[in-house]
Amino acid sequence: QVRLNEFGGGLVQAGGSLRLSCVASGGTFSTLALGWFRQASGKEREFVAAISRFGGTLPEADSVKGRFTISRDNAKNTVYLHMNNLKSEDTAVYYCAARIGLATTNQYDFWGQGTQVTVSS
């Protein structure tokens, strides 16, 4: 059983930056594909970014392309979401997810509890 804990959410002004972290435990981190998703109030959860066990990344969601970047540090069992030039529409609960196998934009087996990101305009 893989457990995921997200950190780094908070309140930020539009145009600002945040870095989310997700620490994994209970599994072999280097075998995991990892993803970030988000869910705004009243909307469905959507894919943001994903990274393979080898460090390759999938194309980010169009809504965040050029502003958000995913990365991982296997030595720290941590995946990051670097968010720049934040917009009010980025306000959401952000979730970290993991699966054993290929990185995908959906169908993850393990999920964190989420961290709130609020962008003020």
Stockholm file with secondary structure:
# STOCKHOLM 1.0

chainA/1-121         QVRLNEFGGGLVQAGGSLRLSCVASGGTFSTLALGWFRQASGKEREFVAAISRFGGTLPEADSVKGRFTISRDNAKNTVYLHMNNLKSEDTAVYYCAARIGLATTNQYDFWGQGTQVTVSS
#=GR chainA/1-121 SS CCEEEEECCEEEETTCCEEEEEEEESSCGGGEEEEEEEECTTSCCEEEEEECTTSCBCCCCTTTTTTEEEEEEGGGTEEEEEECSCCGGGCEEEEEEEEESSCCSSCCSEECCCEEEEEEC
#=GC SS_cons         CCEEEEECCEEEETTCCEEEEEEEESSCGGGEEEEEEEECTTSCCEEEEEECTTSCBCCCCTTTTTTEEEEEEGGGTEEEEEECSCCGGGCEEEEEEEEESSCCSSCCSEECCCEEEEEEC
//
